[in-house]
Amino acid sequence: MANSKSGRHVFTFDGGDQLTTIGCTFFVSYLYHSYIDPSHKNWDSVKTKKSRISTIARSKCYYHGWLNQIASMSIARLNKNTLGLDGSTVKAMALAIQKALREPLV
C-alpha cells in the first residue's frame, strides 16, 4: 500500500510503518548480527543506520510478526536491497533469527 503523502510503499501489518522506515533487509541483517553472527556487517554500510537501529530497539514487540512476514515475502522482492544480500539469504537469515528468538537463553 502506498502512502498518499510520500508515495512510498508502507506495509499494512502491525508495525508495518516502522518496518517500512527500517527496511526489511536492514532489519534482518542487523538482527542477524545481534543474535547470530557478530561478524555479519552488511547493515553497517547504511548512512542512516543510527536512526534505523533506534527504531528497531523500540519495536521489539513486532520482531516475531515482522520475521513471519519477511519469511513469506517473495525472493524477488527481498532481492531489491542495497546491502548486497540476495533474497534467499535474507529468508534464511530471518529463519535463523526466528529460531534463536524461540530458544531460551542459557
N, C-alpha and C positions, 0 to 999 in steps of 0.2 A: 504494500500500500504506500503510495507516495504522499508525503506531507504537502498539503496545499500551499503552505508558506514558503518552504525551502525547495520543494520539488524532489527531495531525496527520498529514497525508499526507507520506510520505517516498519520494523517488524510489529505485528499486531498481537503477539502473545505477551504474557505478563513480563514486564520489564523490558519489552522489546525496544522501547525508545532508548534506554540506556545501552543495550547491546548494539543498536544502530550506531550510537556515538562511539562506542569502543571499537567495534568491528569484530566479526566472528573469529577471523583468523588470528587477530591480535589477542583476543580473549583466550583462545585455546593455546596459543604459543606462550603467553605469559603464565597461565596456569600450569602448563606442561613444565616450564622452567621452575615454578614454585613447588610443585608436588611430585614431579617425576625425575627430571634431569636438570640440575642447576647449570650444566654446561650449555644447555639449549639457549641461544641468544637471538633468534630471529626477530623477536619483538623489540629488541634493544635499538634497532636502527631507525625506529619511528620517531620523528621530531616531537610529536605530541604525546609521547609515552607517559609523562608525568600526570597529565590530566586523565588519560585513559586508565592508568593504574589507580588513581584516586576514585574513579567511577567504579572500577572493579572491586575495590576494597569496601565500598559502601553498598554493594549489590550482592553480597554473599547469599542472600535468601533466594536468588534467582539461578545460582550456579547449576543445580540439577536440571531445572527446566530448560535452561539455555543449552546445556550439553545434550539433552534429549533432542531438542530442536535441531541443533547442528548435526547430530548423528543422522537425522532424517533428511538433511539437505542434499541436493544433488552434488556430485563431484564437480560437475561443470561450474556450478555456482561458487563452490569453495575454491576452485582454481583461480578465480578472479581476486587476487590479492597482491600486495606489493612486498610480501615477506619472503618470497621465494619458496613457498611451500605448495605442493600440489594438493588437490582436494582429497585424494585418498589418504595422504599423510595426515592431513588435518582431521579427518574422520578417525583414523587410528589413534591419534593423539587424544582426541576427545573421549574415545572409549577407554583408554588407559587412565585418564583423569577420573572418569566416572567410577572405574574400579577402585582407584586409590581413595576416592572420597567415601566409598562404601565400607572400606576396610577400617576396623578400629585402630587407633594409634596405639603403639606399644610403648 
